[in-house]
Amino acid sequence: MPPISYRRGCFINYSKEKMWEPGYLKAKCKELGLEDQFQLYQIRLWKSYLSVFYFLHILVTVSHCTLLLTTSTHVEIIYFDVGLYIGSAVIILSILSINFCDAFIADHTWMMFLSSMLAALTLVLTDLFQTFYHKTFTNWTLGSFYDTYIIFMIYMFLPIHFIFGAVALGLLISGIYIVYFLIFEGLRFTLIFSDIFHFTGLWVDILHYLCLNMVGLFFRVMNGIVVRSSFLDRHQYVKEELWLRNARLQEKLLLDSILPKAISQHLQREIQNRISLAKKGMRHFSVLDRSMTIQVHPDVSILYADVVNYTHLTTTLTVERLVTILHDLYRRFDVAASRYQVQRIKFLGDCYYCVAGLVEPDPDHADNCVALGLCMIAEIQDLRDIQALDINMRIGVHSGNLFAGIIGQAKLQYDVWGLDVTIANVLESTGVPGFVHISGATLSNLDLPDYVIIDGPERAVDHPLLKKYKIKTYIVESGPSSRESSDSFDYGRTLSVISITSRPFHHTRQEDANLDAIFNAELNEEFRKMPVSPYNIKDFYGNIGKNEQSKLHEKVTFFLTFRDMDLEKDYLGQTDFMFKYNILLVCMIGLSLLFVQITYGEGLCLLCASLDGFVIFSLFLFTFISWYKKVCWWRIGRRNPGHVYNRFSCFIFYVYESIQRSLLIRICIYLFVTASNCLVVAIILFNCDRSAYILGKIESKIFHYEEKSSMCFQPWLVTNVAAIMISMAITFTRIPFLVKTLVVVVQTVTYLLLVFTVYDFNYRHSVSSNPFLAAEYAHGLLILITAVTAYLKERQIEFANKVNFSWQKELEGKERDAHLTNQSIVVLLNNILPSHVVEMYLNSLAKHELYYENYQMVSVMFAMLMHFQMDLENLRILNEIITEFDILLLYYKEYFVVEKIKVVGCTYMAACGLDVSFADSISKPVKRESEEDHLEEIIKIWRRWYTF
């Protein structure tokens, strides 16, 4: 509907219709660099069409020859025709077989046109030579039989990959037939068409061939539009598939860097489910609402590490250098933790703690933890030498049991609790810089010959907690640590989540090249697997491979309807942007039929003239309505998109767009225009005085005078018109295939009944196509061949439409999944970082680029529960407390710049004043407007997440 009510004026929105125009689609393929790949796909497509033609031509040849041999009374004369037809079929199929040589055709595409032209001319020469032979040697005057079939064959099945070649060949064949019968003095209709040289008779013949070429050209254009659209949709599908896969990989890497898989997968599903329901305005109660995700892990080792002299660093180094050093240090630790299969829990300033044996049970958890501790000491000593800093590491390791999971509602982070966690923390605080401080429990799990171990320091012996639980401690001076350079770390395993909200991705040149290579390889494979035919030929040979084509065949029935009725309903409810082309074809064919009727009509009645006038008016009205918007856009809209059209124009636009959107209206128009064309033919038939015609025919035989050709209709002319109507009826786009098939069946059966019952005398005394073949059989066979050809052709284009629509639906699903994945990543990031930093992290920072903000005036809050015993029952209480804090903080964020930092143990940390507008310095400017515009929707969803 126009954007403004048509009563006040409106604009033209032609963007969607433009996407269904051949010129636009071809330009889009060239713009995306897909033209070469499209040509290769077209070669496969035309090979498929050619396979159907093989079946069709063999069927036509066998049917024609069988009819001749079973109905002829003089078989010896018919043998020549049968041999000629079979010989030409063998020659034609042999010539076309070269198109199945993929490698040769790919290098010599001109052979497709040459072989098609030779095949078409072979059948033309066969058809004309047969009439010439019988006129010369058996004194039979015959008419051509294969002219309609050849023209349809050229446009629908032969592998002519450029449309101008098909048009040129179609017009050449038409010209050959016209010139042949002009030269040989009307051999085609000597008895009936004695006025073949009459001006109107010649033009009717020319008009007949032009109509055949128009129908064929229409098929080529519509088929080309659908095929190119499907090809572009597949290209977009592969892009979305690759992008979605990359987004999901980044989401997985992000989650895996925060949580173990057992919890991260559940959390990921929960986040996406909540986002989907939040968009619908629905509240979702789940296991995460006011509950906690906690797991008990026995037999693990906990490592706590602390940077010695960290406070001195924060007061003496610049912010940029401090962030750079900490980033380098913790990056090294992460590399080492990954190598020793230790799960990092989190770090806070100078504190870094992790657990071995957490993700999967590991009998070597103690060895891995101690080896990691020694490696961390080596790494910080290496960094100390490089940066000339007075820093060291104090590390404590304890083995035992713990609780692990997530609690609260916001800033969800994985953490560990329990007495053994507290003991590991105490071992770190009472340890010695440069050494690993372990408990007796850890010592008992070590492979002792590999380590140099001494007793623990005195202050550990005197610590109240260690003394209470009688824990003896030890210092590990050295062990089997084999520190590898962190420079050899595979960054691919820890890709940061960057640029997922915009395309193209912000990658390095090498990464862009790698992604392009992956995309092109997958694209080529997808194009190779694209289905090309509605006939699953491989199934007949027992091929049970589930390729793309067989998958699609499982979705549709034999009648090319989707098995999923909702999907079929959506398919039928599509807007028809090609409606105007259908109406233009119907109008041109209808006017041609009216010309034929008037030319061969004799004294048309008033009612007939009134009906003709009504048909003409209706066709012009539909054509005007369907093409008015296109003309307005071409004349004004493309140069002045903001032009406001008057109320009359807006009303026409509204009517046309209503027709495009409504399947019921289009079916009614389709049936009306089809019936209108049938009415024109009916007038030609009903104007025939059958009694006078029979009498005149008998008298002409008795008294040997030439009969009057205008006495009644000319059967071959009506048969050719009927063939055009049948082909046109099934070519109408965006009409249900079953409806079109039913209309064609009704037209075919009705015409055959007229031929063999009502007007049998007229048809029996017309020119036949072969000696001793009853003329009505020739008429009937031609109509049946036309109907079968049109049906097989329409199955091809309907299949292409189904393929295109199926991919469109899959593409929409991929886009929804990608958008949902993107939003879930942003929600996760908002649970880690402040909103403005999330925007910076997603869209502005290059991979591994550091970001920092320096504040002089902020307030930091540490809220700690005192004397809180870490058991399962108390963790439930802690979860309730943290959840209440999170909800309370959410309301404070509406009025104050308060940000939750994290929860460590039973300590809740928050900060006020972290507003980038008041930062003294930042590493990269933040565009606040961009942030507000881009994350407005996701922040709403994020807040709903909290309120759940």
N, C-alpha and C positions, 0 to 999 in steps of 0.2 A: 504494500500500500504506500502511496506517496507520503513523504514525511510530514506534509502539511495537508490539512483537509482540502479536497478539491474545490470546495466552495470559496476558499480564500486564495487559491493559487498553490502551486507546489513546485518542487524541484524534480529533476530526473536522477535516479540512482541506477546507473547502467553498469555498475562494476561487476555484478554477478553474471549478467547476460554476456558481457564482454569476454568472460572467462570461457564461454562455450562457442566462441567464434574461431574458425580455423586459423585465421591469421595470427590471433593472439596466442593460441596454443603452439603454433610453429615457432613464433618468436620466443616464447618461453623456453621451449626445448633448446633453441640455439643459445639463449642467454645462460642457461644452466650447463651448456656444453654436452647436451645429451643427444644431439642430432645423429651422431654416428651410431650410438647404441640403439637409438630408435630405429634406424634403418636396418640394423641387424635383427631387431625384434620383428620388424615388418617382414623381413625375409622368412622368419619362422612362421609368422602369421599367414603369409600367402602360401607357404608350403602346406599349412593346415587346410586352407581353402582349396588348394589343389588336390589334396587327398579326398576331400568331399566331392570335388568335381570328378575325380576318377570313378568314384562310386556312382555318381549321378550319370555320367556319360555312358558307363557300361550298362546301367539300368535302362537308360533311354534307348540305346542301341539294341539291347536284347528285347525290350518291349516292342520297339518298332519292327524289328525283324520277325519276332514271333507273331505279331499281328498280321504281317504280310503273308507269312507262310501258312497261317491257319485260316485266313479268310479269302485268299485268292483262289480263283478257279483255274487259272493258268500259271501253275507254279514255275514252269520253265522260263517264263518271262521275268518272274520275280527274283529268280536266282541272281540275276545281274545286280538288282538293287541291293539284295542282302549282302552279296559279296562286296559291293562298293561300300556299303555302310560299315561292315566289319573291317575291311581293309583300311578305310579312313580312320576308324576308331583306333586301330593298332598304330597307325602312323602318328596320329595326334598324341596318344598317350606316350609313345616312344619319344617324340619331340619334347614333350613336357617333362619327361623323366630326368632331364639334365638338371632341372631345378632342385632335385634332391641331393645333388653333389654340393654339400655345404661349403667346403673350402673353395671350390671352383667358382661358385656363384658369389661368394663373399668378395672375391677378387675381380669378378667379371659380372657386375650387376646388370650390365646392358643385355646379357644373355637372357635375362628374365623377360624383357620386352620382346627380344627377337624371337624366342621360342614361343611366346604367346601369340605374336603376330603370325608366325608360320602355322601354328595350330589352328587359329581362327580362319586363315585363308584356305587351309586344307579342307576344313569343313564347308566353307563357302563354295569352293570349287567342286567338292563332292555334290553339294546340293544343286548347283547350277548345271553341272555336267550331266547329272541324272535327268533333269528336265530336257536338256538339249539332246541327249542320246535318244530318249523315247520319242521326241518330236521328229527326229531325223530318221530313225530306223524302225520304230514300231507305230508311228503315226498317232501317238498319244500326246494330247496337249495337257500338260501338268503344271501345277503351281509349286512354288518353292515351299519348303516345309520348315527349314531350320533357321530362317532369318531372325525371328523373335528369340529363339533359343540362343543363337550365336551372340546377339547383342547383350543379352543378360549374362551369358557366360563371360564375356569380355569384362564387364563391370563388376561382377560378383565373385568370380572364381579364379580367373587367370592371374598369374603373378606379375602384374604390371604395377610396379611400386610407385609410379608417379602418375597423378591423375590426368595430366595433359596427354600422356601416352594412351591412356584408356579412352579418352574423348576422341583423340585423333583416329585411333583404330576403329572405334564405334562408328564414327562418321564415314570413314573409308568403306567399311562393310556396307553401311546403308547406301552410300553412293554407288557401290558396285551393283547392288540389287536393282536400284532405280535405273541405272544406265543400261544394265543387261536387258531389262524388259522393254526399255525404250528402243534399243537397237534391234531387238528381234520382234518388233511390231506387236507388242502386247501378247506374246506367247502365253503369258500367265493367265490371261482372261479372254482368250479369243472368242469363246462362246458367250461369255457373260459380260465381260468388260470390253465391249467393242469400241468404247470411247476412251481408250486409255490415253490417247494423245490430247484428249480434251483438257483444257486448262485446269478446270476444277478437279478433274480426276487425278491429274498429275500432282496437284498440290495436296490432295487428300493422302496420296501415297507418301509424299514427302513428310507431311504432318505426322503420319503414322510412325515413321522411323524417328522423327524428332522426339515424339512422345516416348518411344522406347529408350532413346538415349537420355532423355530427361530423368526418367525413373531410375535408370542405371546410374546416372551421375549423382542423383540424390542419395542413392544408397552409398556410393563411394564417399561422398562428403560427410554424411551422418556417421558412417563407420569410421572414417578418419578422425572425426571429432571425438568419438567415444574411445578409440584406441589411444589417441594422444593424451586424452584426459586420464585414462587408466595408467598410462606410462608415467605421467607426471605424479599421479597419486602414489604410485609404487615408489618413485624416487623420494617423495616426502615421507612415505611410510618407513623406508630404510633409514632416513635421517632421524626420524622420531625414535625408531627402535634403537639406533646407536646412541642417541642422546639420552634416552631413558636408561639404557644399560649403563652408560657412564654416570648418570645421576644416581642410580641405585648403587653402583660401586662406590661412589663417593659417600653416599649415605651409610653404606656398610662399613667403610673405612672409618668414618666419623664415629659411628656407634661402637665399633670394635676398639677404637682408641679410648672409649669412655667406659664401656661395659663389656663383660664377658658375653659370649654368644647366647648362652641360655637365657639371659635376661634381655639382651639387646633385641633379639628377634621378637620377643613378646612385646617389648616396649614400642618397637617400630610399628607393629600391627596396631597397637593401641592408639598411638599418635595419629596414624592415618585414619583410623576409624573415627576418632574424635573430630578430626578436621572435617571429614565428610558429613558427620552429623551436625557439627557446628554451622556449616554452610546452610543446612536445611533448617536451622533454628531449633534443633532438637537437643534435649539433654540426654546424656548417655551415662548410665551407671555401670561401672565395670569394676574389675578386681583392683584397679588402682585408686578408686574413690575411697578415701579414708581408710586405706589399707596399705600394707607395706609388702615389698617383695624382698624377702629375706631367705637366705639359704645357710645351712650349717655345713661347714667344711672342716672335717677332721684331718689331722696329719698333714699340716702345712708348715711352712717357714715364713716368718714375717721379718722384713728388713726395714729399718728406719735409718735414714741418713740425714746429716745436718752439716751445712757449710760453716766451718769455723771462720770467725772474723767477718761474717756477713754484714753485721751492723756497721762495721767500719767501711765496708764497700759502699753501702747506701749513702753514707755521709760524705764520702770523698770522691766518688766517681760521678760523672755526668749521667743523666738518665739514659741517654742513647747508648753509652758504653756499658752501663750496668745491664740494660736489657740485652745487648748483644752478647755479653759474657754469659749471662744466665741461659740465653737461648742456646749458645754453643755447648754449654755444660750439660743442660738437660737433654739436648739432642744426643749427645754422646751416651748419656745414661739410658735413654730410650733404645738406642742401638744395642747396647750391651744387654739390656733387659730382654729384648727380643731374641738375642742370640742364646741366652741362657734360659729361655722359656719361663720368664718371670713376669707376672702381671703387675704393671704399674697401677697403683690405686689413684694417687694424686700427689701434687706438690703444692706447698704453700710457702712462698717466699724462699727461705733457705732449707725447708724441710721437704724431703722426698721419701715416700715409702711405697713398698711393693710387697707382693706375696708370691711364693713359689708353690706349685701344686694346687693352685686355686681353680684354674680353668679345667684342667684334667688331672686326675690323681697321678702323682709322680713320686716314685720311690727315692729319687735323687734330689728331692726338694731342698734338703739342707745343703748338699754340695753345691747346687746351683745358686742358692742364695749367698753362700759364703764366697763362691767364685765371683759372683756379680759384685759383692762388696769390695773384694780386692781389685777388681777391674775398675770400679768407680774411683777408688783411691788413686790408681795409676792414671786414670783420665784427668782427675783434678790436678794431680801433680804435673802432668804434661801441660795442661792449660795454664797452671801457675807459672811455669817456666816461660811459656810463650808470651803471656800477658804481663809478666813481672809483677805478680800479685802475691800478697801474703795471705794465702787461703789454704785450707785443708779440709779433710772430711772426717767426721766422727760417725761411726756406723755401728748399729746394734742389730743382732739377729737372734731370734728365739723361735723355737718349733713347738707346735701345739695345735689347738683348735680355735676356731673363730666363727663369728656370724658375718655374712657379707650380703650386701644388697643395696637397695635405694629406699629412702624415706622422704616424706614431705610431698608438696604439691608443685613447687617451682624450683628451677635450677637443679633438676634431678641429676645427682652424681652418685657414682658407685663408691661405697665406703665399707670399712671393716670395723667390727667391734668385738670386744671380749677381753677377758683377763689377760690372755696371752698377747694380745695386741698392746695392751698397756705395759706389759713386761718388756716387750721389744722396744717400746718407746723409752722406757727407763734405762735399758741397756745402752741405747744410743746416748742419752744424756750423761751417763756415768762412764762412758767409754773414753778411749785415748785417741787423740787426733792422729790420723795416718794408719790406724789399725781397725780390725773388725772385732767387736766385742760380742761374744756369743754366750749362750747359756749352756748348762749341762745337758738339757734336752736336745739342743742342736748338736752338741759334741757327740752324743750317742748315735746320731744318724750320719756322722761323717766317716769318710774313708780315711782314717787317721794317718796312715803312712805318707799321705800326700801333703800333710800340713805341718807347719812349725807352730806349736801351741804352748803358751805359758799361762800362768794363773792370772785372773782378773785383777783390776786395781782395787785399792783399799776402800775407796769411796763407794764402790759397788757393794762391797761386803757390808758396809754400814747403812745402806739404803733401807728404809723401813719396809718397803714392799717386797724387796728381794729377801730381806731377812725374815719377813712374815711367812713367805712360802718356801723358805730354805732353798733358795736358788743359788747354786754355785756358778760363777762366771769365769770365762777364759778369754784370753787375747790371742787372735790368730795373726801371727806376724807375717806368714807367707804361705802360699799354696800353689796348686797347679793352674794358676790363672794364665791364660794365653791371650792377652789383649790384642785384638785386631784393630786395625786403623778404622776409625769411624768414617773416613773418606770413602771406604769401599761399600758403605751402606747403600742398599737399594731404595732410593727414594720412591720408587713406584709403589712400594708397599704402604707408604704413609702419605699418599697424595692428599694435599689439603683441599678442602671443599671450596673451590673458587669458580666464580663466573657461571654459576648454574642458573642464574635468573636471566641471563642474556646470551644471545648467540651472535657471532661465533664465540667460542670459549677464549678466555685469556690464557693462552698457552705460549710456550716458547716456539720458535720456528721449527725446531726438531720435533716437538710434540705435535704441532700442526701438521707437519709432513707425515708423521706416523698415523695421526687420526685420519688424514686424507687417504692414505694408503689403505687403511682398514675399511674406511667408508667405500672407497671405489671397488675394493675386492668384494665386499658384501653386496654392493649395488649390482655389480656384474653377475654375481651368483643369483641374486633375486630376479634380475631380468632374464637370466637363463631359465629359471624355473617358472616364469610367468606362464599360466595356462593360455592356450591359444584356440581351443576347440571345445564345443559342447559335446563332442562325441569321444568318450573315453575309450579310444581304440585299444589301449594297452590292457584294459580289463578283459577284452575278448581273448587275449593271449595269456591270461593268468598272471599278469604282473600285479603283485599285491603291494608294491612299494608305495608308501604314503608320501608321494610328492605333492607339490602345491596343487596340481590339477586334480588328483584324486581326492584331496581334501575338499576342494570346492564341489566336486561331484557328490560328495557325501552330504553337502548342505542343500542341494537342489534336487527336485524330482525330475522325472522324465519330461514333464511339461515345462521345465525350467522355472518352477516356482520354488521359493525357499521353503524348506521343511519347517523352519521356525516361522509361524504365522505372524508374530509381531514384527519380525524382520521383513517379511513380505509386505505387510501393511505399511511399514516405513518406506519401502521401495516404491510402492504404488503411490504413496503420498508425496513424492518428490515434486518440486516445482519444475515445470517443463519449459526450459529456456530455448528449446528448439521448435516450439509450436509454430512460430511464424514461417519457418521453412516448410513445414508440412502444409500449411494453408496455401503458401505460394505455389507449391507443386500441384495441389488439388485444383487451384484456380486455373493454372495453365492447362492442365489435362481436361478440366471441365469445359473451358472455352474451346479447346480443340475438338472435343466431342460435339459441342454445339455446332461448330463449323461443319463437321461431317454430317450431322443431322440435317442442317439447312441445305447443304450441298446436294445430298441425295434424297431429300424430302420432296414430296410433290403435293402441293396444296395442303400445307399444315393447317390443322383445325384451330379454332380460336382458343380452345382449352389447352391445346399443345403449346401454342404461342404464349399463353399466360403462364403455363408451368415453366417454359424456357426462360421467360422474363424473371420469374421468381427465383429460379436457380442462379441466373446471372447476377441479380441483385444480391442474393445471399452470399455468393462467392466473393463479390467485390466488397461487401460489407465486412466479412471476416478478414479479408486481405487488408483492408484499410485499418481495422482495429489492431491487427497483429503487427503491422509494419509502421504504424504511426509513431510509436515511441522510438523505434530505430531511426526513422527519418529525422525526427526532432533532435535526437542526440547527435546524429551525423551533421546536421545543418547548424545547430546552435550549441548543444550541450558539451561537445568535446572541446570547443573553444571557450565556452563560458559556462562552467559547471554551476555557477550560482544563479543562473537565469531562472526567473520565476515565470511559470507558464500560466496561461489563462484557465478559467474554469472548464471550458470545453475540453482543452487538452488534458487537464487533470482527470476529467471524467473518463476520457478514452483510456488514459493510463490505468485508472482504477479498474475498468472493465477488463482490460487486457491482463492485468496482474491477477485478477480474480479467476480468469480462465486458466492462467498458468498454474495457479495453486490448487485448483479444484479438479480432481480426477473425474468426478461425476460429470461436470460440465464438459470436459474434454471428450469423454466417451460419447456424450450426447452430440457434440459437434462432429465427431468422427463418424458416428452412425448417420447423421444428417447429410453430410457432404458425400458419404459413400452412397447413400440412398439417392441423393440428387443426381450423381453420375449414372447410377443404374436407371434412374427415371429417364434420362436422356436417351439411353440405349433402348429402354422400353418403348419410348415414343417412336423410335426408328422401326422397331418390330411391329408395333400395333398399327402403324400407318400402312402396313402391307395388306393389300386385298388378296387374301390367299386364294379365293375362288377364281378371281380374275387372272391371278398369276398362273394357277394350274391350267386354266383354259388356254391362256396365251401360250404356255409351254407346249401343250398338246397340239395346238394349231400350228405352231412353228415347226413341229416335227412332221405334221401331216402335209402341210403346204410348202414346206421348205423355204420359209422366209425368216429373216433375222428378227429375233425377239427384241422387244423394247426393254432396255436395261434398267430404266427408271421405274418400271412397273412395280417392283418390290425391292426390298433391301438386298444388298449383295452379301452373301453369307461369309465370305472370307474377310470382308471388311469388318463385319460385326464380331467375328471370332477374334480378329486382331485387337479390336477395341476391348473385348471382354478380357483378353490376356493382359492388356495394359491396366484395366481396372483391378484385376486380381492382384497384380504385382504392386499396384499403388496402395491397395487396401491393407496389405500386410506390411508395407514399408513405413506406415504412419508411426512416429516415435511416441514413447511414453504412454502408450495404450497397452493394457495387459495383453500378454502374448496369447493367452487362451481366447480372449475376445477377438483378436485379429484372426486367429486360426479358425474360430467358429464362423466369422464373417466370410473368410475365403472358402470354407467348406460349403456354406450356404450359396455363395455366388457360383461356385463350380458345379454343384449338384443342380442348381436351378437352370444354369445354362445347358448342362447336359440333357436335362429333361426337355428343354425347349428344342434342342437339336434332334433328339431321338423320338419325340412325341408330337408336340404341337406343330413344329415347322420341319418335320422330317422330309417332306417333299422338296422344300426349298434347298435344304442342305444336301439331299441325295443327288440333286441335279446341279450341284456346283462342281467346280474343278477339284479333282482329287490330287493327292501328292504322289501317288504311285499307280501304275496300271492295275486294273481289276480290284483296286481297293475302294470300298464304298466310301464316298466323300464324307459322310457323317462320322465314320471312324477316324478319318484324318483330322476333322475338326475336334472331335472328342479327345484324341491323343494329344493334340497341340495344347488344349486347355489343361489337360492333366499334367503334361510336362511343365507347363508354366506354373501351375499351382505347386507342384513338388519342388521345382527350382526356387520359387519364391519362399516356400516354407523352409527349405534347407538354408537358404540365404538368411532368412530372418532368425533362425535359430543361432546362426553365427553372431549376429549383432546383438541379439537378446542375451546370449551368453557373455559377450563382452560387457554389456550393461550390468549384468549380475556381478561379474568380476569387479568392475569398477566400484559398484555400490558396496560390495562386501569389503573391499579394501578401504573405502571411505569410512565404514563403520569401525573397522579395525584401527584405522588412523585416529579416529575420534577417541577410541579407547586408549590408544597409546598416549595421545595428548593429555587425556584426563589423568592417566597413571603418572605421566611425567610431571604434570602440574602438582599432583598430590605428593609425589616424591619430593619435589622442590619445596613445597610448603612444609613437609615434615622435617626436611633438613633445616629450614629456617627456624622452625619451632625448637629443634634440638639446639641450634646455635644460640637462640634466645634464652635457652636454659643454661648456657655457658657464658655468653658475652652480653654486654649491654646492647640495646637495639641499634644505636648508631655505629657501634663497632661491627655488628653483624652486617650492616649495609656496606661498610668499608671492606670487610673480609670477603664478601661475596663478589663485589663489583669492581673494586679499585686495586686491591693488593695483588701483586704478582706472586707467584708461588714462592713460599718460604721468605717473603719479604716481611720484615719486622714492623710492628706498629706499637706505638706507646703514646701515653698522655702524661704530662707532668702537671701536678696540682700542688699549690702552696697552701690552699685553704680548704680542707676537707675534714669531715668527722668520720671516725671509724669506730664501730661498736663491736665488742666481743661479749656475747652473752653465754655464760657457761653454767651448766647444772652441776652443783656441788654434791659430793658424796653420792654419786649416781652409779649404781651397780649395773654393769653391762651384761644382763641376761636376757632371755627371749621375752619374758613378761615385761621387763622394763623397756625393752626396745619398742614394744607396742605403745607404751606410754610416751616414749620419746617421739615416735612417729606422729602421735596426736598433737604433741606440743609444737613440733616443727611445722606441721600442717597449719595449725592456727597462726603461727608466726608468718607463714607464707601468705595466707589469705589476708591477714592484717596488713602486711607489707604491700600487697596489691592495691589496697585502697589508699594507702599513704602515697603510692607512686602517682596517683591522680593529682596530688597537690604539691608533693615534695619530691625532689630528686634523690630518692632513696633506692639503693640497689643492693639486693642480696648478693653476697660474694660467694659463700659456700658454707657447708657444715662439715666440721671435722670432729669426729667423736661425738661428744655432747656439747660442743661449742658452736654457737650460731654467730656468723659474721656478716655484717652489713656496713655500708658506707653511704654517707650523704654528701652531696656536692660534686658528684662525678658527672658534671655537665660540661660537655666539650666546648660549649660557648665560653666557659670561664677557665679553661685550661691555660696554664702559662705557656706550654709548648706541646705540640703534637708532631708525630713523625710525618703525617700526611694530612692535607686539608680534607675536612669532611663537608660535603655538600648537604646541608640540612634539608633543603627543599627537595632534592632528589630522594633523600631518605624518606621523607614524609609521603611523597607521592608513591614511591615504589613499595613501601612496606605497610601502607595504610591497611590494606586488606589482611595481610598476614598478622599484623599486630592485633586486629580485632579477633582473629581466630585464636591467637596466642592467649589473649585475655580470657576468652571463653574457656580455653583449656584450664586456666587457673580456677575459674568459677565452677568447673565440674567437680 
